[in-house]
Amino acid sequence: MSESLKQWAPLPLRLIIGFGFIYHGFPKISAEGHQTFVATLSRIHVPAPGLMAWVAGVVEFVGGIALILGIFVTIDRHGPKRTDIRSARLRSEFAVYRGIGGADLRRGRSAVV
């Protein structure tokens, strides 16, 4: 793939996710939707439901716009590798700690599953 196409490849994903954030964030900051969301947060015992409703709505709405415009967005080609290594290490440490998941503590070996 050419370099010019590589830089535009993430755009459709950013547009889809960004519009999703805007679509779900706007009702939380509009008049009727905000009251409904505050009531929902009150029912599930969220502290300061009025404030949390505003925070959630603004973060989703502004975050969606920022995502579409590419603000605070970087392409990290090593991210998936780091995530895989980190999760493998966590599974291994959990297995050693709990003695499950293929860990053989007597022989000092740990199999990551």
Secondary structure, DSSP 8 states (H G I E B T S, - for coil): --HHHHHHTTHHHHHHHHHHHHHHHHHHHSHHHHHHHHHHHHHTT-SSHHHHHHHHHHHHHHHHHHHHHTTT----TTHHHHHHHHHHHHHHHHHHHHT-SSEETTTTEE---
